[in-house]
């Protein structure tokens, strides 16, 4: 399966694809290798993600091919409809798909999202409006939401502990 691995502002990322579309985006530890068989699709995905992380608003027209149960796929289809810079809650998303009682199942689908950022599960919050859970950590979730809303937190770095911290503001 073709994949590309590169160092980004979020850390070392691995993007994989099938013949149908992008299949997975993973945050790797620094000890994992950077040698993969890149394809035109994974290269395009890397370029899209690099532009996104620079604060651009690239059009997302790449084919996606995530695998999962039908309910998760429905959740992922709804997630891509959430505009950048906006958020929704697990309960609101559950009501769009089935009913509010499925909020935990929506949370499970978000937790197992194989294409974070491309399928923007970082745009989902708890019923209390607070950020809850993100496979890559709440600091990365905060950084992505800040990036999308144009806040001056666009230049972030990762500490050794893997936490995203705002860079000092430049005056």
DSSP file (Angstrom, degrees, kcal/mol; ACC not computed):
  #  RESIDUE AA STRUCTURE BP1 BP2  ACC     N-H-->O    O-->H-N    N-H-->O    O-->H-N    TCO  KAPPA ALPHA  PHI   PSI    X-CA   Y-CA   Z-CA
    1    1 A X              0   0    0      0, 0.0    36,-0.3     0, 0.0    17,-0.1   0.000 360.0 360.0 360.0 127.1    0.0    0.0    0.0
    2    2 A X        +     0   0    0     15,-0.4    15,-2.1    34,-0.1     2,-0.3  -0.318 360.0 164.8 -64.4 145.8    1.5    3.4   -1.0
    3    3 A X  E     -A   16   0A   0     34,-2.0     2,-0.4    13,-0.2    13,-0.2  -0.982  26.2-148.1-155.0 158.3    2.3    5.8    1.8
    4    4 A X  E     -A   15   0A   0     11,-2.4    11,-2.9    -2,-0.3     2,-0.4  -0.995   9.7-163.9-131.3 142.0    4.3    8.9    2.5
    5    5 A X  E     +A   14   0A   0     -2,-0.4     2,-0.3    29,-0.3     9,-0.2  -0.986  21.1 150.9-125.7 133.5    6.0    9.8    5.8
    6    6 A X  E     -A   13   0A   0      7,-2.0     7,-3.1    -2,-0.4     2,-0.5  -0.984  45.9-102.3-156.1 162.4    7.2   13.3    6.6
    7    7 A X  E     +A   12   0A   0     -2,-0.3     5,-0.2     5,-0.2     2,-0.2  -0.798  45.1 171.5 -90.9 127.0    7.8   15.7    9.5
    8    8 A X  E >   -A   11   0A   0      3,-2.6     3,-0.9    -2,-0.5    42,-0.0  -0.652  52.3 -89.1-122.5-179.8    5.1   18.3    9.9
    9    9 A X  T 3  S+     0   0    0      1,-0.2     3,-0.1    -2,-0.2   149,-0.1   0.776 128.6  51.8 -61.8 -25.7    4.3   20.9   12.5
   10   10 A X  T 3  S-     0   0    0      1,-0.4     2,-0.3   147,-0.1    -1,-0.2   0.636 124.5 -93.1 -85.0 -14.7    2.2   18.3   14.3
   11   11 A X  E <  S-A    8   0A   0     -3,-0.9    -3,-2.6     2,-0.0     2,-0.5  -0.860  71.8 -22.0 130.4-168.3    5.0   15.7   14.4
   12   12 A X  E     -AB   7  28A   0     16,-0.6    16,-3.3    -2,-0.3     2,-0.3  -0.667  68.5-166.0 -79.9 124.3    6.0   12.9   12.1
   13   13 A X  E     -AB   6  27A   0     -7,-3.1    -7,-2.0    -2,-0.5     2,-0.4  -0.840  16.2-158.2-115.0 148.2    3.0   11.8   10.0
   14   14 A X  E     -AB   5  26A   0     12,-2.3    12,-2.4    -2,-0.3     2,-0.5  -0.987  10.0-169.9-125.1 119.8    2.3    8.8    7.8
   15   15 A X  E     -AB   4  25A   0    -11,-2.9   -11,-2.4    -2,-0.4     2,-0.3  -0.946   8.2-172.8-111.9 123.8   -0.4    9.0    5.1
   16   16 A X  E     -AB   3  24A   0      8,-2.7     7,-2.5    -2,-0.5     8,-1.4  -0.775   2.0-170.2-116.8 161.3   -1.5    5.9    3.3
   17   17 A X  E     - B   0  22A   0    -15,-2.1   -15,-0.4     5,-0.3     5,-0.2  -0.979  13.5-152.1-147.3 155.6   -3.7    5.2    0.3
   18   18 A X        -     0   0    0      3,-2.9     5,-0.0    -2,-0.3    47,-0.0  -0.461  50.6 -88.6-107.4-171.7   -5.5    2.5   -1.6
   19   19 A X  S    S+     0   0    0     -2,-0.2     3,-0.1     1,-0.2    22,-0.0   0.752 128.7  51.0 -68.9 -22.7   -6.4    2.6   -5.3
   20   20 A X  S    S-     0   0    0      1,-0.3     2,-0.3    45,-0.1    -1,-0.2   0.767 122.4 -65.0 -88.0 -28.7   -9.7    4.2   -4.2
   21   21 A X  S    S-     0   0    0     44,-0.2    -3,-2.9    41,-0.0    43,-0.3  -0.983  75.7 -27.3 165.9-175.0   -8.4    7.0   -2.0
   22   22 A X  E     +Bc  17  64A   0     41,-3.0    43,-4.1    -2,-0.3    -5,-0.3  -0.433  48.0 178.7 -66.2 137.5   -6.6    8.0    1.1
   23   23 A X  E     +     0   0A   0     -7,-2.5    44,-0.4     1,-0.3     2,-0.3   0.671  53.7   9.2-116.8 -24.8   -7.0    5.4    3.9
   24   24 A X  E     -B   16   0A   0     -8,-1.4    -8,-2.7    42,-0.1     2,-0.4  -0.981  39.9-165.6-163.0 145.7   -5.1    6.5    6.9
   25   25 A X  E     -Bd  15 115A   0     89,-3.0    91,-0.5    -2,-0.3     2,-0.4  -0.987  24.6-178.6-130.5 121.1   -3.2    9.3    8.6
   26   26 A X  E     -B   14   0A   0    -12,-2.4   -12,-2.3    -2,-0.4     2,-0.6  -0.946  27.9-133.7-126.5 142.9   -1.1    8.4   11.6
   27   27 A X  E     -B   13   0A   0     -2,-0.4   -14,-0.2   -14,-0.2     2,-0.2  -0.851  34.8-157.4 -89.9 120.2    1.1   10.3   14.0
   28   28 A X  E     -B   12   0A   0    -16,-3.3   -16,-0.6    -2,-0.6     2,-0.2  -0.601  17.3-111.4-100.5 157.6    4.3    8.4   14.4
   29   29 A X    >   -     0   0    0     -2,-0.2     3,-1.7     1,-0.1    -1,-0.1  -0.513  37.2-109.6 -76.9 157.8    7.0    8.3   17.1
   30   30 A X  T 3  S+     0   0    0      1,-0.3    -1,-0.1    -2,-0.2    -2,-0.0   0.725 115.3  64.6 -62.9 -21.0   10.3    9.8   16.1
   31   31 A X  T 3  S+     0   0    0      2,-0.0    -1,-0.3     0, 0.0     2,-0.2   0.630  81.2  96.9 -80.5 -11.9   11.9    6.3   16.1
   32   32 A X  S <  S-     0   0    0     -3,-1.7    -4,-0.1     1,-0.1   -20,-0.0  -0.532  83.1 -99.8 -80.4 147.8    9.7    5.1   13.3
   33   33 A X        -     0   0    0     -2,-0.2    -1,-0.1     1,-0.1    -2,-0.0  -0.062  11.5-145.7 -69.6 162.9   11.2    5.2    9.8
   34   34 A X        +     0   0    0    -29,-0.0     2,-0.7   -20,-0.0   -29,-0.3   0.113  66.2 107.3-109.6  17.6   10.7    7.7    7.0
   35   35 A X        +     0   0    0    -31,-0.1     2,-0.3     2,-0.0    -2,-0.1  -0.875  38.3 139.2-107.5 113.2   11.0    5.3    4.1
   36   36 A X        -     0   0    0     -2,-0.7     2,-1.0   -31,-0.1   -31,-0.1  -0.940  58.2-101.7-142.8 162.4    7.8    4.5    2.3
   37   37 A X        -     0   0    0     -2,-0.3   -34,-2.0   -36,-0.3     2,-0.1  -0.785  44.9-153.4 -89.6 101.6    6.6    4.0   -1.3
   38   38 A X        -     0   0    0     -2,-1.0     2,-0.3   -36,-0.2   -34,-0.1  -0.423   9.3-163.2 -77.3 149.4    5.0    7.3   -2.1
   39   39 A X     >  -     0   0    0     -2,-0.1     4,-2.4     1,-0.1     5,-0.2  -0.800  37.3-102.7-121.4 167.7    2.2    7.5   -4.8
   40   40 A X  H  > S+     0   0    0     -2,-0.3     4,-2.2     1,-0.2     5,-0.1   0.864 122.9  52.2 -57.8 -34.5    0.8   10.6   -6.6
   41   41 A X  H  > S+     0   0    0      2,-0.2     4,-2.4     1,-0.2    -1,-0.2   0.929 110.2  45.0 -70.3 -44.5   -2.2   10.5   -4.3
   42   42 A X  H  > S+     0   0    0      2,-0.2     4,-2.4     1,-0.2    -2,-0.2   0.865 113.0  52.4 -68.3 -32.7   -0.2   10.4   -1.0
   43   43 A X  H  X S+     0   0    0     -4,-2.4     4,-2.4     2,-0.2    -2,-0.2   0.926 110.4  47.7 -64.9 -43.7    2.0   13.1   -2.4
   44   44 A X  H  X S+     0   0    0     -4,-2.2     4,-2.4     2,-0.2    -2,-0.2   0.887 111.5  51.3 -63.2 -38.8   -1.1   15.2   -3.1
   45   45 A X  H  X S+     0   0    0     -4,-2.4     4,-2.6     2,-0.2    -2,-0.2   0.904 109.7  49.1 -64.1 -41.8   -2.4   14.5    0.4
   46   46 A X  H  X S+     0   0    0     -4,-2.4     4,-2.7     2,-0.2    -2,-0.2   0.920 111.7  49.0 -63.6 -43.6    0.9   15.6    2.0
   47   47 A X  H  X S+     0   0    0     -4,-2.4     4,-2.1     2,-0.2    -2,-0.2   0.903 111.7  49.4 -63.3 -41.1    0.8   18.8   -0.1
   48   48 A X  H  X S+     0   0    0     -4,-2.4     4,-2.5     2,-0.2    10,-0.2   0.942 113.1  46.7 -61.3 -47.5   -2.8   19.5    1.0
   49   49 A X  H  X S+     0   0    0     -4,-2.6     4,-2.7     1,-0.2    -2,-0.2   0.889 110.4  52.1 -65.3 -40.1   -2.0   18.9    4.6
   50   50 A X  H  X S+     0   0    0     -4,-2.7     4,-0.9     2,-0.2    -1,-0.2   0.912 111.5  47.3 -61.6 -42.0    1.2   21.1    4.5
   51   51 A X  H ><>S+     0   0    0     -4,-2.1     5,-2.1     2,-0.2     3,-0.6   0.921 111.9  50.5 -64.4 -43.6   -0.9   23.9    3.0
   52   52 A X  H ><5S+     0   0    0     -4,-2.5     3,-1.8     1,-0.2    -2,-0.2   0.922 108.9  51.2 -58.6 -46.0   -3.6   23.4    5.6
   53   53 A X  H 3<5S+     0   0    0     -4,-2.7    -1,-0.2     1,-0.3    -2,-0.2   0.654 102.6  60.9 -71.0 -14.5   -1.0   23.5    8.5
   54   54 A X  T <<5S-     0   0    0     -4,-0.9    -1,-0.3    -3,-0.6    -2,-0.2   0.466 125.6-102.3 -84.8  -3.0    0.4   26.8    7.0
   55   55 A X  T < 5S+     0   0    0     -3,-1.8    -3,-0.2     1,-0.3    -2,-0.1   0.481  79.4 134.5  94.8   3.2   -3.1   28.3    7.6
   56   56 A X      < -     0   0    0     -5,-2.1     2,-0.3    -6,-0.2    -1,-0.3  -0.292  56.8-130.7 -74.0 169.7   -4.2   28.2    4.0
   57   57 A X        -     0   0    0     -3,-0.1    -5,-0.1    -2,-0.0     3,-0.1  -0.600  31.6-174.0-120.0  68.8   -7.7   26.9    3.2
   58   58 A X        -     0   0    0     -2,-0.3     2,-0.3   -10,-0.2   -10,-0.0  -0.339  32.7-106.0 -67.0 145.0   -7.0   24.4    0.4
   59   59 A X        -     0   0    0      1,-0.1     2,-1.2     2,-0.0    -1,-0.1  -0.537  28.7-135.1 -68.9 129.8  -10.0   22.8   -1.3
   60   60 A X        +     0   0    0     -2,-0.3    -1,-0.1     1,-0.2    -2,-0.0  -0.741  52.6 138.5 -91.4  95.6  -10.4   19.2   -0.1
   61   61 A X        +     0   0    0     -2,-1.2     2,-0.3     2,-0.1    -1,-0.2   0.130  28.7 121.2-123.4  17.8  -11.1   17.3   -3.3
   62   62 A X        -     0   0    0      1,-0.1     2,-0.2    -3,-0.1   -41,-0.0  -0.614  69.5-108.9 -82.4 142.1   -8.9   14.2   -2.6
   63   63 A X        -     0   0    0     -2,-0.3   -41,-3.0     2,-0.0     2,-0.4  -0.505  32.5-154.5 -71.4 137.2  -10.7   10.8   -2.6
   64   64 A X  B     -c   22   0A   0    -43,-0.3   -41,-0.2    -2,-0.2   -47,-0.1  -0.893  17.0-179.4-112.6 143.1  -11.0    9.2    0.8
   65   65 A X        +     0   0    0    -43,-4.1   -44,-0.2    -2,-0.4     2,-0.1  -0.401  15.6 167.5-138.6  58.9  -11.3    5.5    1.4
   66   66 A X        -     0   0    0      7,-0.1     2,-0.4    49,-0.0   -42,-0.1  -0.454  25.1-139.9 -75.0 148.7  -11.6    4.9    5.2
   67   67 A X        +     0   0    0    -44,-0.4     2,-0.3    -2,-0.1    47,-0.2  -0.890  44.1 107.3-110.9 142.5  -12.6    1.5    6.4
   68   68 A X        -     0   0    0     -2,-0.4     5,-0.1    45,-0.1    41,-0.0  -0.929  68.6 -52.2 170.9 171.7  -15.0    0.9    9.2
   69   69 A X     >  -     0   0    0     -2,-0.3     4,-2.2     1,-0.1     5,-0.2  -0.182  59.9-102.8 -60.6 158.6  -18.5   -0.3   10.1
   70   70 A X  H  > S+     0   0    0      1,-0.2     4,-2.0     2,-0.2     5,-0.2   0.856 120.2  53.6 -54.3 -39.8  -21.4    1.5    8.3
   71   71 A X  H  > S+     0   0    0      1,-0.2     4,-2.2     2,-0.2    -1,-0.2   0.940 109.1  48.3 -63.6 -45.0  -22.3    3.6   11.4
   72   72 A X  H  > S+     0   0    0      1,-0.2     4,-2.8     2,-0.2    -1,-0.2   0.912 109.5  53.3 -60.1 -41.2  -18.8    4.9   11.6
   73   73 A X  H  X S+     0   0    0     -4,-2.2     4,-2.1     1,-0.2    -1,-0.2   0.876 107.6  51.2 -62.8 -36.7  -18.7    5.7    7.9
   74   74 A X  H  X S+     0   0    0     -4,-2.0     4,-1.7     2,-0.2    -1,-0.2   0.912 110.4  49.1 -65.0 -41.5  -22.0    7.7    8.3
   75   75 A X  H  X S+     0   0    0     -4,-2.2     4,-2.3     1,-0.2     3,-0.2   0.946 110.7  49.8 -61.2 -47.8  -20.4    9.7   11.2
   76   76 A X  H  X S+     0   0    0     -4,-2.8     4,-1.6     1,-0.2    -1,-0.2   0.861 107.3  55.0 -61.5 -36.1  -17.3   10.3    9.1
   77   77 A X  H  < S+     0   0    0     -4,-2.1     4,-0.3     1,-0.2    -1,-0.2   0.879 110.4  46.2 -64.0 -36.9  -19.5   11.5    6.2
   78   78 A X  H >< S+     0   0    0     -4,-1.7     3,-1.4    -3,-0.2     4,-0.4   0.869 105.8  60.3 -72.0 -36.4  -21.1   14.0    8.5
   79   79 A X  H >< S+     0   0    0     -4,-2.3     3,-1.7     1,-0.3    -2,-0.2   0.887  97.9  57.3 -59.9 -39.6  -17.8   15.2    9.9
   80   80 A X  T 3< S+     0   0    0     -4,-1.6    -1,-0.3     1,-0.3    -2,-0.2   0.654  99.4  62.2 -69.0 -11.4  -16.5   16.4    6.5
   81   81 A X  T <  S+     0   0    0     -3,-1.4     2,-0.5    -4,-0.3    -1,-0.3   0.578  77.3 101.3 -86.9 -10.8  -19.6   18.6    6.3
   82   82 A X  S <  S-     0   0    0     -3,-1.7    38,-0.1    -4,-0.4     3,-0.1  -0.645  78.8-124.5 -76.3 120.8  -18.5   20.7    9.4
   83   83 A X    >   -     0   0    0     -2,-0.5     3,-1.9     1,-0.1    -2,-0.1  -0.289  32.1 -90.5 -66.0 149.4  -17.0   23.9    8.1
   84   84 A X  T 3  S+     0   0    0      1,-0.3    -1,-0.1    64,-0.0     3,-0.1  -0.290 114.4  24.2 -55.4 141.2  -13.4   24.8    9.2
   85   85 A X  T 3  S+     0   0    0      1,-0.3     2,-0.3    59,-0.1    -1,-0.3   0.365 105.2 100.2  83.0  -5.8  -13.4   26.9   12.3
   86   86 A X    <   -     0   0    0     -3,-1.9     2,-0.3    -4,-0.0    -1,-0.3  -0.753  53.3-160.5-108.2 157.8  -16.8   25.6   13.5
   87   87 A X        -     0   0    0     -2,-0.3     2,-0.3    -3,-0.1    37,-0.2  -0.910   7.1-172.6-131.5 163.2  -17.6   23.0   16.0
   88   88 A X  E     -e  124   0B   0     35,-2.1    37,-3.0    -2,-0.3     2,-0.2  -0.864  26.5-109.0-139.9 174.8  -20.5   20.7   16.9
   89   89 A X  E  >  -e  125   0B   0     -2,-0.3     4,-2.3    35,-0.2    37,-0.2  -0.695  24.7-114.5-106.7 163.1  -21.2   18.3   19.7
   90   90 A X  H  > S+     0   0    0     35,-1.6     4,-2.3    -2,-0.2     5,-0.1   0.900 118.9  51.2 -58.7 -41.0  -21.3   14.5   19.8
   91   91 A X  H  > S+     0   0    0      2,-0.2     4,-2.2     1,-0.2    -1,-0.2   0.909 108.7  49.1 -64.8 -44.0  -25.0   14.8   20.6
   92   92 A X  H  > S+     0   0    0      1,-0.2     4,-1.5     2,-0.2    -1,-0.2   0.909 112.8  48.3 -61.9 -41.5  -25.8   17.1   17.7
   93   93 A X  H  X S+     0   0    0     -4,-2.3     4,-1.3     1,-0.2    -2,-0.2   0.904 109.3  53.0 -64.9 -41.2  -23.9   14.9   15.4
   94   94 A X  H  X S+     0   0    0     -4,-2.3     4,-3.7     1,-0.2     3,-0.2   0.884 106.5  53.4 -61.4 -38.7  -25.8   11.9   16.7
   95   95 A X  H  < S+     0   0    0     -4,-2.2    -1,-0.2     1,-0.2    -2,-0.2   0.852 106.0  53.0 -66.3 -33.4  -29.1   13.6   16.1
   96   96 A X  H  < S+     0   0    0     -4,-1.5    -1,-0.2    -5,-0.2    -2,-0.2   0.810 121.3  31.8 -68.8 -28.9  -28.1   14.2   12.5
   97   97 A X  H  < S-     0   0    0     -4,-1.3    -2,-0.2    -3,-0.2    -3,-0.2   0.870 141.9 -35.1 -96.4 -45.5  -27.4   10.6   12.0
   98   98 A X  S  < S-     0   0    0     -4,-3.7     2,-0.3    -5,-0.2    -3,-0.1   0.242  99.3 -47.3-142.3 -91.7  -29.8    8.7   14.3
   99   99 A X    >   -     0   0    0     -5,-0.0     3,-2.5     1,-0.0    -1,-0.1  -0.970  54.1 -92.1-153.6 168.0  -30.8   10.2   17.6
  100  100 A X  G >  S+     0   0    0      1,-0.3     3,-1.7    -2,-0.3    -6,-0.1   0.728 113.9  73.0 -55.7 -26.1  -29.1   11.8   20.6
  101  101 A X  G 3  S+     0   0    0      1,-0.3     3,-0.4     2,-0.1    -1,-0.3   0.635  88.4  64.0 -66.1 -11.2  -28.8    8.5   22.4
  102  102 A X  G <>  +     0   0    0     -3,-2.5     4,-2.2     1,-0.2    -1,-0.3   0.203  65.7 111.8 -96.1  16.0  -26.0    7.6   20.0
  103  103 A X  H <> S+     0   0    0     -3,-1.7     4,-2.1     1,-0.2    -1,-0.2   0.877  77.7  50.1 -58.8 -39.3  -23.7   10.3   21.2
  104  104 A X  H  > S+     0   0    0     -3,-0.4     4,-2.1     2,-0.2    -1,-0.2   0.892 108.9  51.8 -67.3 -37.8  -21.2    7.8   22.7
  105  105 A X  H  > S+     0   0    0      2,-0.2     4,-2.2     1,-0.2    -1,-0.2   0.874 108.1  52.2 -65.2 -35.9  -21.2    5.8   19.5
  106  106 A X  H  X S+     0   0    0     -4,-2.2     4,-2.3     2,-0.2    -2,-0.2   0.918 108.0  52.0 -63.0 -42.8  -20.4    9.0   17.6
  107  107 A X  H  X S+     0   0    0     -4,-2.1     4,-2.3     1,-0.2    -2,-0.2   0.883 108.4  50.7 -60.2 -39.2  -17.5    9.5   20.0
  108  108 A X  H  X S+     0   0    0     -4,-2.1     4,-1.4     2,-0.2    -1,-0.2   0.903 109.1  50.8 -65.2 -40.8  -16.3    6.0   19.3
  109  109 A X  H  < S+     0   0    0     -4,-2.2    -2,-0.2     1,-0.2    -1,-0.2   0.895 111.0  49.0 -63.9 -38.9  -16.4    6.6   15.6
  110  110 A X  H >< S+     0   0    0     -4,-2.3     3,-1.4     1,-0.2    -2,-0.2   0.914 108.9  52.8 -65.0 -41.9  -14.4    9.9   16.1
  111  111 A X  H 3< S+     0   0    0     -4,-2.3    -1,-0.2     1,-0.3    -2,-0.2   0.778 113.2  44.2 -65.0 -26.1  -11.8    8.0   18.2
  112  112 A X  T 3< S+     0   0    0     -4,-1.4     2,-0.4    -5,-0.1    -1,-0.3   0.202  77.8 137.8-105.4  15.5  -11.4    5.5   15.4
  113  113 A X    <   -     0   0    0     -3,-1.4     3,-0.5     1,-0.2    -3,-0.1  -0.470  39.9-160.5 -61.0 116.9  -11.2    7.9   12.6
  114  114 A X  S    S+     0   0    0     -2,-0.4   -89,-3.0     1,-0.2    -1,-0.2   0.605  82.6  48.3 -79.4  -9.3   -8.4    6.7   10.3
  115  115 A X  B  > S-d   25   0A   0    -91,-0.3     4,-3.1     4,-0.1    -1,-0.2  -0.461  75.1-172.1-129.7  61.7   -8.0   10.1    8.6
  116  116 A X  B  4 S+f  119   0C   0    -91,-0.5     2,-1.8    -3,-0.5     4,-0.2  -0.196  75.7  15.4 -53.1 149.7   -7.8   12.8   11.2
  117  117 A X  T  4 S+     0   0    0      2,-0.6     3,-0.4     1,-0.2    -1,-0.2  -0.384 123.6  60.7  77.2 -53.6   -7.8   16.3    9.8
  118  118 A X  T  4 S+     0   0    0     -2,-1.8     2,-0.7     1,-0.3    -2,-0.2   0.919 118.0  32.2 -63.6 -41.9   -9.0   15.0    6.4
  119  119 A X  B  < S-f  116   0C   0     -4,-3.1     2,-2.2    -6,-0.0    -2,-0.6  -0.929 103.5-141.0-109.2  99.3  -12.1   13.8    8.3
  120  120 A X    >   +     0   0    0     -2,-0.7     3,-1.5    -3,-0.4    -4,-0.1  -0.342  43.8 153.6 -77.5  73.0  -12.1   16.6   10.9
  121  121 A X  G >   +     0   0    0     -2,-2.2     3,-1.5     1,-0.3    -1,-0.2   0.669  65.2  77.9 -69.4 -15.1  -13.1   14.9   14.2
  122  122 A X  G 3  S+     0   0    0      1,-0.3    -1,-0.3    -3,-0.1    23,-0.1   0.631  81.8  68.8 -67.2 -11.1  -11.2   17.7   16.0
  123  123 A X  G <  S+     0   0    0     -3,-1.5   -35,-2.1   -36,-0.1     2,-0.5   0.297  81.3  93.6 -89.5   9.7  -14.3   19.9   15.3
  124  124 A X  E <   +e   88   0B   0     -3,-1.5     8,-0.4   -37,-0.2   -35,-0.2  -0.900  52.7 179.2-109.8 131.6  -16.4   17.8   17.7
  125  125 A X  E     -e   89   0B   0    -37,-3.0   -35,-1.6    -2,-0.5     6,-0.2  -0.686  31.9 -90.4-120.5 172.2  -16.8   18.9   21.4
  126  126 A X    >   -     0   0    0      4,-2.8     3,-2.1    -2,-0.2    -1,-0.1  -0.281  45.1 -98.7 -76.4 169.4  -18.7   17.6   24.4
  127  127 A X  T 3  S+     0   0    0      1,-0.3    -1,-0.1     2,-0.1   -38,-0.1   0.770 124.7  60.9 -60.0 -26.6  -22.2   18.7   25.3
  128  128 A X  T 3  S-     0   0    0      2,-0.1    -1,-0.3     1,-0.1     3,-0.1   0.435 118.2-112.9 -80.6   0.4  -20.7   21.1   27.8
  129  129 A X  S <  S+     0   0    0     -3,-2.1     2,-0.2     1,-0.3    -2,-0.1   0.433  78.2 124.9  82.6  -1.0  -18.9   22.9   24.9
  130  130 A X  S    S-     0   0    0      1,-0.1    -4,-2.8    -5,-0.0     2,-0.4  -0.526  70.4 -99.8 -90.0 158.7  -15.5   21.7   26.2
  131  131 A X        -     0   0    0     -6,-0.2     2,-0.4    -2,-0.2    -6,-0.1  -0.632  43.5-176.8 -77.5 129.7  -12.9   19.8   24.2
  132  132 A X        -     0   0    0     -8,-0.4    -8,-0.1    -2,-0.4    -3,-0.0  -0.996  43.0 -20.5-129.6 134.0  -13.0   16.1   25.0
  133  133 A X        +     0   0    0     -2,-0.4    -1,-0.3     1,-0.1     2,-0.3   0.767  48.6 179.6  48.3 133.3  -10.7   13.4   23.7
  134  134 A X    >   -     0   0    0     -3,-0.1     3,-2.8     1,-0.0    -1,-0.1  -0.845  32.3-131.3-160.5 128.2   -8.6   13.5   20.6
  135  135 A X  T 3  S+     0   0    0      1,-0.3     3,-0.1    -2,-0.3    -2,-0.0   0.793 111.0  45.1 -54.3 -30.4   -6.4   10.6   19.5
  136  136 A X  T 3  S-     0   0    0      1,-0.2    -1,-0.3    -3,-0.1     4,-0.3   0.324 127.3 -87.9 -97.5   7.5   -3.5   13.0   19.0
  137  137 A X    <>  -     0   0    0     -3,-2.8     4,-1.8     2,-0.1     3,-0.4   0.134  32.0 -93.0  99.9 146.7   -4.0   14.9   22.3
  138  138 A X  H  > S+     0   0    0      1,-0.2     4,-2.8     2,-0.2     5,-0.2   0.800 120.4  61.3 -65.0 -29.5   -6.1   17.8   23.3
  139  139 A X  H  > S+     0   0    0      2,-0.2     4,-2.2     1,-0.2    -1,-0.2   0.896 106.1  46.2 -65.9 -37.2   -3.3   20.3   22.7
  140  140 A X  H  > S+     0   0    0     -3,-0.4     4,-2.6    -4,-0.3    -2,-0.2   0.888 111.3  52.8 -69.4 -37.3   -3.2   19.3   19.0
  141  141 A X  H  X S+     0   0    0     -4,-1.8     4,-2.3     2,-0.2    -2,-0.2   0.939 110.8  47.0 -61.5 -46.5   -7.0   19.6   18.9
  142  142 A X  H  X S+     0   0    0     -4,-2.8     4,-2.6     1,-0.2    -2,-0.2   0.916 111.9  51.0 -59.7 -43.9   -6.8   23.1   20.4
  143  143 A X  H  X S+     0   0    0     -4,-2.2     4,-2.6     1,-0.2    -2,-0.2   0.901 109.9  49.1 -63.2 -41.3   -4.0   24.0   17.9
  144  144 A X  H  X S+     0   0    0     -4,-2.6     4,-2.3     2,-0.2    -1,-0.2   0.914 112.9  47.0 -65.5 -42.2   -6.1   22.8   14.9
  145  145 A X  H  X S+     0   0    0     -4,-2.3     4,-1.6     2,-0.2    -2,-0.2   0.893 113.2  49.2 -66.5 -38.5   -9.2   24.7   16.0
  146  146 A X  H  <>S+     0   0    0     -4,-2.6     5,-1.9    -5,-0.2     4,-0.4   0.923 110.0  51.8 -63.8 -43.7   -7.0   27.8   16.6
  147  147 A X  H ><5S+     0   0    0     -4,-2.6     3,-1.0     1,-0.2    -2,-0.2   0.920 110.9  47.7 -57.2 -46.0   -5.4   27.4   13.1
  148  148 A X  H 3<5S+     0   0    0     -4,-2.3    -1,-0.2     1,-0.2    -2,-0.2   0.782 111.0  50.0 -70.0 -27.0   -8.9   27.2   11.5
  149  149 A X  T 3<5S-     0   0    0     -4,-1.6    -1,-0.2    -5,-0.2    -2,-0.2   0.389 112.6-116.2 -95.0   5.7  -10.3   30.2   13.3
  150  150 A X  T < 5 +     0   0    0     -3,-1.0    -3,-0.2    -4,-0.4    -2,-0.1   0.674  57.4 158.8  74.8  16.7   -7.3   32.4   12.4
  151  151 A X      < -     0   0    0     -5,-1.9     2,-1.9    -6,-0.2     3,-0.4  -0.354  57.9-102.5 -70.4 156.5   -6.1   32.9   16.0
  152  152 A X  S    S+     0   0    0      1,-0.2     3,-0.1     2,-0.1    -1,-0.1  -0.086 102.9  92.8 -76.0  43.2   -2.5   33.9   16.4
  153  153 A X        +     0   0    0     -2,-1.9    -1,-0.2    -7,-0.2    -6,-0.2   0.022  45.8 113.5-118.2  23.1   -1.6   30.4   17.5
  154  154 A X        +     0   0    0     -3,-0.4     2,-1.2     1,-0.2    -1,-0.1   0.805  65.4  64.5 -70.5 -29.6   -0.6   29.3   14.0
  155  155 A X  S    S+     0   0    0     -3,-0.1    12,-1.5    12,-0.1     2,-0.3  -0.754  72.6 155.0 -95.3  91.2    3.1   28.9   14.8
  156  156 A X  E     -G  166   0D   0     -2,-1.2     2,-0.3    10,-0.2    10,-0.2  -0.856  24.0-161.3-115.2 153.4    3.1   26.1   17.3
  157  157 A X  E     -G  165   0D   0      8,-1.8     8,-2.4    -2,-0.3     2,-0.5  -0.866  21.3-114.9-125.9 166.3    5.7   23.6   18.3
  158  158 A X  E     -G  164   0D   0     -2,-0.3     6,-0.2     6,-0.2     2,-0.1  -0.853  25.2-140.8 -99.9 131.3    5.7   20.3   20.0
  159  159 A X    >   -     0   0    0      4,-2.8     3,-2.1    -2,-0.5    -1,-0.0  -0.291  37.1 -95.0 -76.7 174.5    7.5   20.0   23.3
  160  160 A X  T 3  S+     0   0    0      1,-0.3    -1,-0.1     2,-0.1    -2,-0.0   0.804 127.8  59.6 -61.1 -27.6    9.5   16.9   24.1
  161  161 A X  T 3  S-     0   0    0      2,-0.1    -1,-0.3     1,-0.0     3,-0.1   0.478 120.7-109.7 -79.6  -0.8    6.4   15.5   25.8
  162  162 A X  S <  S+     0   0    0     -3,-2.1     2,-0.4     1,-0.3    -2,-0.1   0.635  72.6 140.1  83.6  13.7    4.5   15.8   22.5
  163  163 A X        -     0   0    0    -24,-0.1    -4,-2.8   -25,-0.0     2,-0.5  -0.723  53.6-125.3 -92.1 141.6    2.3   18.7   23.7
  164  164 A X  E     -G  158   0D   0     -2,-0.4     2,-0.4    -6,-0.2    -6,-0.2  -0.716  32.5-176.2 -82.4 130.4    1.5   21.5   21.4
  165  165 A X  E     -G  157   0D   0     -8,-2.4    -8,-1.8    -2,-0.5     2,-0.1  -0.984  29.0-108.9-128.7 140.2    2.5   24.8   22.9
  166  166 A X  E     -G  156   0D   0     -2,-0.4   -10,-0.2   -10,-0.2     2,-0.2  -0.406  32.8-123.6 -66.1 140.6    1.9   28.3   21.5
  167  167 A X        -     0   0    0    -12,-1.5   -12,-0.1     1,-0.1     3,-0.1  -0.505  41.8 -86.0 -75.2 152.9    5.0   30.0   20.2
  168  168 A X        -     0   0    0     -2,-0.2     2,-0.2     1,-0.1    -1,-0.1  -0.339  51.9-104.5 -58.0 140.2    5.7   33.4   21.8
  169  169 A X        -     0   0    0     -3,-0.1     2,-0.5     1,-0.1    -1,-0.1  -0.453  30.5-131.3 -67.4 137.9    3.9   36.1   19.9
  170  170 A X              0   0    0     -2,-0.2    -1,-0.1     1,-0.1    -3,-0.0  -0.809 360.0 360.0 -93.5 127.0    6.1   38.2   17.7
  171  171 A X              0   0    0     -2,-0.5    -1,-0.1     0, 0.0    -2,-0.0   0.416 360.0 360.0-100.2 360.0    5.6   41.9   18.2
